[in-house]
Amino acid sequence: MVNEYDREGLRNVVFLIDLGPWMRLGYPHENPLEYGASLVLSLTKVLLRYGYNVGLWTIPPSNIYVIPSSGQTQFYRVLNALLRIEYLEKPRYEVADPAC
């Protein structure tokens, strides 16, 4: 018989960042993607302070992601991932034509 223990109050938050072209509307420094990145970073700092595990994924899926974890180094992992986001000229998925 084996006893397994889980940490009490284990809370996970995963942020999803949309990398679609419509997130780049506006000026290069004032667009929904930039505001979203700023919001994610601010919330990450607060949630990590309260002991949450924080992660980051992108839509459409890319090689930019952060597995949920906690601690001060996790803040810098999320920051590094947000800084690696680049503009995608062509989205990796297409919107279905409703006329078909």
C-alpha positions in Angstrom: 0.0 0.0 0.0 1.3 3.4 -1.0 0.3 6.8 0.4 0.1 9.5 -2.2 -0.1 13.1 -1.1 -1.2 16.1 -3.2 -0.5 19.7 -2.2 -3.7 21.3 -0.8 -5.0 24.3 -2.7 -3.1 23.4 -5.9 -4.5 25.9 -8.4 -3.5 26.1 -12.0 -4.1 29.0 -14.4 -3.2 28.7 -18.1 -3.3 31.8 -20.3 -4.2 31.4 -24.0 -2.7 34.0 -26.4 -4.3 34.4 -29.8 -1.7 34.8 -32.5 -4.1 35.5 -35.3 -3.7 38.4 -37.7 -6.7 40.3 -36.3 -4.7 40.6 -33.0 -2.2 42.9 -34.8 -4.8 45.5 -35.8 -3.7 49.0 -34.9 -0.3 50.5 -34.3 2.7 48.2 -33.7 2.9 49.2 -30.1 -0.9 49.6 -29.5 -2.8 46.5 -30.6 -4.8 43.8 -28.9 -1.8 41.4 -28.8 0.4 44.0 -27.0 -2.3 44.8 -24.5 -3.0 41.0 -24.0 0.7 40.3 -23.4 0.8 43.2 -20.8 -2.3 41.8 -19.1 -0.9 38.3 -19.0 2.4 39.4 -17.5 0.6 41.5 -14.8 -1.8 38.7 -13.8 1.1 36.2 -13.8 3.0 38.3 -11.2 -0.1 38.5 -9.0 -1.1 34.9 -9.3 2.4 33.6 -8.6 2.5 35.8 -5.5 -0.6 33.9 -4.3 0.9 30.5 -4.9 -0.8 29.6 -8.2 0.8 27.6 -10.9 0.8 29.7 -14.1 1.3 28.6 -17.7 1.0 30.0 -21.2 -0.2 28.5 -24.5 -0.9 30.0 -27.9 -3.7 29.7 -30.4 -3.0 28.4 -33.1 -0.5 26.1 -31.4 3.1 27.0 -31.8 6.4 26.2 -30.2 5.8 29.0 -27.7 4.4 27.6 -24.5 5.1 27.5 -20.8 4.1 24.5 -18.7 2.3 25.5 -15.5 4.5 25.9 -12.5 5.1 28.3 -9.6 7.9 30.4 -8.3 9.8 33.5 -9.3 11.6 31.8 -12.2 8.2 31.0 -13.7 7.5 34.7 -14.1 10.7 35.0 -16.2 9.7 31.9 -18.3 6.4 33.6 -19.1 8.1 36.9 -19.9 10.6 35.1 -22.2 7.8 33.3 -24.0 5.9 36.6 -24.5 9.0 38.2 -25.9 9.4 35.4 -28.5 6.0 36.0 -30.1 6.4 37.2 -33.7 4.0 38.2 -36.4 2.6 35.3 -38.4 2.0 36.4 -42.0 -0.3 33.5 -42.8 -2.5 31.9 -40.1 -2.0 28.1 -39.7 -5.7 27.5 -40.0 -8.4 28.9 -42.3 -11.9 30.1 -41.6 -14.6 28.0 -43.3 -16.6 29.6 -46.1 -20.3 29.7 -45.0 -21.4 29.7 -48.6 -20.0 26.1 -49.2 
